[in-house]
């Protein structure tokens, strides 16, 4: 075939494209190999930190070497970063401890699907829906029962871990939910994520407090007819002085309702200050048993004293300090607890921040339970939760109609105690 300049140029172009493709593939393979190596380094640090700091030196009898090696194999076989992070997260998961979890390297964005759901009795129901948000636009409704998430069956026992996986560990751009609504046949709803830019983890009390406050106030106060004082506390994140100021709002009430539903806990000092408002004598609420020492969680009477009858509201999302508060007032017969069984996520934990890499250092952390909490009567609430004195669980119809039958019941009981 005779030589032509055009064909020569075409051949050179094709060759250059091929070389470029090979170079990209080589770079991708090199980066992928580097990423795998980095994730394996992170895995080793996480496993070592847990082995060194977890309150039980036997790690509950778990074969730690085998568990860690299995996670290494998963990382080597993973197709993307999310799977590698999930592999690392599977290591602390083996301990079945709510306060021992992997905190992956920071990402430049977080996902929001515009709804909130939680267990109500055995079912997982949507209880909050942001108007105009992704969930509402996709057709999700209040009271919808979630039976599947991302192709996996949803149950009360796995919902919180599953949510954490899809929203935090391996966020997806589109959430697939399988829902049931009344007597209608099940349907699949696909919700595109609202991706919000951030940039780093919140590492201290003040940052977390600002984050909570930005959504709505940490606590709300209201007075109902009959001088019934109502306090809704979203998180135990108040300094002692502010806790006293909050409790002083109901100091002269004829009865008090303290709403700890969806409250995930927080600072021990807030817990002690609130509890101190309900006693006229010091006592030991619980003890935190660690590897080398046991710390007593002692309560002292606060400046603000509440003498009135108290009702405490809890639900399946009430955790940690919320559970300690509710169970403590039950044990001391100081209040009536109404609602659902709480989450059973109660241990004392610390966050261990680490980083790997010589030049491009990657930060990550591990929250580790350093003590197990034992209440004054010898009970452990971890993986058990608090059983209310009076069960009250809203139905899907209640949520759809935006009714709050449990608060109504609490207010009614303050006026007509049984």
Secondary structure, DSSP 8 states (H G I E B T S, - for coil): ----HHHHHHHHHHHHHHHHHHHHHHHHHHHHHHHHHHHHHHHHHHHHHHHHHSS-TTGGG--HHHHHHHHHHHHHH-SSHHHHHHHHHHHHHTT--TT-EEE----SEEEE-SEEEEEETTEEEEEEE-TTSHHHHHT--TT-EEEEETTEE--TTTHHHHHHIIIIIS--SEEEEEEE-TTS--EEEEEE-EEEE--S---SHHHHHHHHHHHS-SEEEEEETTTEEEEEES-B---HHHHHHHHHTTTT-SEEEEE-TT---B-HHHHHHHHHTT-SS-EEEEEEEESS-EEEEEE---SS---SEEEEEE-TT--THHHHHHHHHHHTT-EEEEES------EEEEEEEEEE-SSS-EEEEEEEEEEEEEETTS---TTT----SEE----HHHHHTT--HHHHHHHHHHHS--
